[in-house]
Amino acid sequence: MKTIVLASANKHKVVEIKNILSGYNILSLSDIGFTEDIAETGTTLQENAKIKAEAILNFCIEKAYDYAVISDDSGCFVEALNGEPGIYSARYSGDHNDEANRQKMLTNLKGKENREAYFECVICLAYKNIREFFVGRTYGTITEEKRGSDAFGYDCLFLSKDLKKTFGEATETEKNSVSHRGRAIEKLRLWLDENLK
C-alpha cells in the first residue's frame, strides 16, 4: 500500500508531509475530488483527526479507491492561557485568519511572565478496520513580536527550545526535524514501513 490520501487542503501541510513520507504516493483532497466541508466537532485533537480521517475514508470506499487516509489535527497550547488556543488554534479569533489569531494570542499574553508553550499534533491513520494514532510534541516559548516568516500559523511567534529560533526563522528542513508534525509523521512512517509496505 503506497498511496495515501492526506485529509487536508492546506498546501503547506501537503508539501511538508510529502517531503517526510517521500517513499509514498501522497494525494490531497483535490486529487481525489473531495470538496465538502467536514465539521470538526470533537473536543480533542484525537477526536477531530479521527472524524476527518473517517469522513475521507468513507468517500474513498464509495469511489472504490483502495487508499489509506491520514488526517491530523494540531494546536498551540500556551501555559499561561490555560492551554489556549489549543484545539481552536486555527479559529482562535473566530475564523481561519492567521494574523488575527496571532494578535489575539499576543494581546492575551500581555503582562504575563510565563510564555511557555508547546505544539501538539495527532495523526489518525484510517485504512479498512485499522485506526492508529501518532502524537508529536515540540516545546518552546511565545515571543513578544513576530520573528521571521509569518506565512504559517503561529510559527513566527514560537521560539523553539530545540532550534533556539522561531519556526518562522527556521528553514523547512530545520522545522521538520523538530516540529510536532514532523515527530508525529516520523512515528507514522516507522509504523507504515513495518505494517503496510
QUIBELCOR-V404667 format. One record per residue. N is the residue number from 1. RES is the residue in three letters. PSI is psi in degrees with one decimal (NA if undefined). BURIAL is + if it has 24 or more other C-alpha atoms within 12 Angstrom, else -. D_LAST is the distance of its C-alpha to the last C-alpha in whole Angstrom. Layout:
n={N;N}
res={RES;RES}
psi={PSI;PSI}
burial={BURIAL;BURIAL}
d_last={D_LAST;D_LAST}
This chain:
n={1;2;3;4;5;6;7;8;9;10;11;12;13;14;15;16;17;18;19;20;21;22;23;24;25;26;27;28;29;30;31;32;33;34;35;36;37;38;39;40;41;42;43;44;45;46;47;48;49;50;51;52;53;54;55;56;57;58;59;60;61;62;63;64;65;66;67;68;69;70;71;72;73;74;75;76;77;78;79;80;81;82;83;84;85;86;87;88;89;90;91;92;93;94;95;96;97;98;99;100;101;102;103;104;105;106;107;108;109;110;111;112;113;114;115;116;117;118;119;120;121;122;123;124;125;126;127;128;129;130;131;132;133;134;135;136;137;138;139;140;141;142;143;144;145;146;147;148;149;150;151;152;153;154;155;156;157;158;159;160;161;162;163;164;165;166;167;168;169;170;171;172;173;174;175;176;177;178;179;180;181;182;183;184;185;186;187;188;189;190;191;192;193;194;195;196;197}
res={MET;LYS;THR;ILE;VAL;LEU;ALA;SER;ALA;ASN;LYS;HIS;LYS;VAL;VAL;GLU;ILE;LYS;ASN;ILE;LEU;SER;GLY;TYR;ASN;ILE;LEU;SER;LEU;SER;ASP;ILE;GLY;PHE;THR;GLU;ASP;ILE;ALA;GLU;THR;GLY;THR;THR;LEU;GLN;GLU;ASN;ALA;LYS;ILE;LYS;ALA;GLU;ALA;ILE;LEU;ASN;PHE;CYS;ILE;GLU;LYS;ALA;TYR;ASP;TYR;ALA;VAL;ILE;SER;ASP;ASP;SER;GLY;CYS;PHE;VAL;GLU;ALA;LEU;ASN;GLY;GLU;PRO;GLY;ILE;TYR;SER;ALA;ARG;TYR;SER;GLY;ASP;HIS;ASN;ASP;GLU;ALA;ASN;ARG;GLN;LYS;MET;LEU;THR;ASN;LEU;LYS;GLY;LYS;GLU;ASN;ARG;GLU;ALA;TYR;PHE;GLU;CYS;VAL;ILE;CYS;LEU;ALA;TYR;LYS;ASN;ILE;ARG;GLU;PHE;PHE;VAL;GLY;ARG;THR;TYR;GLY;THR;ILE;THR;GLU;GLU;LYS;ARG;GLY;SER;ASP;ALA;PHE;GLY;TYR;ASP;CYS;LEU;PHE;LEU;SER;LYS;ASP;LEU;LYS;LYS;THR;PHE;GLY;GLU;ALA;THR;GLU;THR;GLU;LYS;ASN;SER;VAL;SER;HIS;ARG;GLY;ARG;ALA;ILE;GLU;LYS;LEU;ARG;LEU;TRP;LEU;ASP;GLU;ASN;LEU;LYS}
psi={106.9;-12.4;127.0;132.5;128.2;118.7;67.0;148.5;4.1;112.5;-37.4;-44.0;-41.8;-46.1;-45.2;-47.0;-36.5;-39.4;-39.5;-39.5;54.6;-19.2;0.4;152.7;108.0;122.4;144.4;174.2;-36.7;-31.3;-32.0;1.2;23.8;121.3;0.5;158.3;139.1;122.3;118.6;88.7;4.0;163.5;1.5;163.2;-40.5;-44.4;-43.5;-40.1;-40.8;-41.9;-47.3;-44.7;-43.5;-33.8;-43.4;-37.7;-43.0;-37.9;-44.0;-40.6;-42.5;-34.5;1.2;33.3;125.3;68.5;145.5;160.0;136.3;139.1;151.3;156.1;140.3;162.2;164.6;124.3;115.9;124.0;-48.3;-12.8;22.1;37.6;-3.5;155.1;-13.7;-129.1;-12.7;18.7;-42.1;-23.1;36.6;-38.4;8.2;-23.2;-179.5;67.1;102.9;-45.5;-43.4;-38.7;-44.5;-43.2;-38.2;-42.1;-46.6;-40.0;-44.7;-22.0;-3.1;129.8;-2.3;128.8;-37.7;112.2;22.8;140.9;163.0;152.0;138.8;140.2;132.3;123.5;134.0;127.9;123.8;123.7;116.9;-120.1;11.1;131.9;107.3;145.7;141.6;127.5;136.0;143.3;150.4;140.9;150.3;-161.5;159.8;124.8;168.9;-12.9;164.2;140.1;119.2;-163.9;136.9;28.2;-17.5;103.4;-130.0;11.0;-39.0;-6.7;-10.8;105.5;106.8;131.0;-28.6;-43.8;-17.5;28.4;166.3;158.1;-27.9;-24.4;-12.4;153.8;164.6;-39.8;-43.6;-47.9;-48.1;-29.8;-21.5;-4.5;159.9;-44.0;-42.4;-41.6;-39.5;-41.0;-34.9;-41.0;-41.3;-45.4;-43.9;-41.6;-45.0;-45.7;-31.3;-34.3;-28.1;58.0;NA}
burial={-;-;+;+;+;+;+;+;+;-;-;-;+;+;-;+;+;+;-;+;+;-;-;+;-;+;+;+;+;-;-;+;-;+;-;-;-;-;-;+;-;-;-;-;+;+;+;+;+;+;+;+;+;+;+;+;+;+;+;+;-;-;-;-;-;-;+;+;+;+;+;+;+;+;+;+;+;+;+;-;+;-;-;+;+;+;+;+;+;+;+;+;-;-;-;-;-;+;+;-;+;+;+;-;+;+;-;+;+;-;-;-;-;-;+;+;+;+;+;+;+;+;+;+;+;+;+;-;-;-;+;+;+;+;+;+;+;+;+;+;+;+;+;+;+;+;-;-;-;+;-;+;+;+;+;+;+;+;+;+;-;-;+;-;+;+;+;+;+;+;-;+;-;-;+;+;+;+;+;+;+;+;+;+;+;+;+;+;+;-;-;+;-;-;-;-;-}
d_last={6;7;11;12;16;18;21;23;26;26;26;26;23;21;22;21;18;17;18;16;13;13;10;10;12;14;17;20;23;25;22;22;26;26;29;30;31;29;32;30;33;31;33;30;27;25;27;27;23;22;25;24;20;21;24;21;19;22;23;20;20;24;23;20;18;14;13;12;15;16;19;21;25;27;30;33;35;38;40;44;43;41;38;39;37;34;32;35;34;34;37;39;42;42;39;36;39;37;41;43;40;41;44;44;42;45;48;47;46;50;52;49;48;45;42;39;36;33;30;27;24;22;19;18;14;15;13;15;17;15;17;16;18;18;21;23;26;28;32;35;39;40;42;46;45;42;41;39;37;37;35;32;33;35;34;37;38;36;37;34;35;32;33;37;37;36;32;35;36;32;30;27;25;28;27;23;24;25;25;24;22;20;20;19;16;15;15;12;10;10;10;6;5;7;6;4;0}
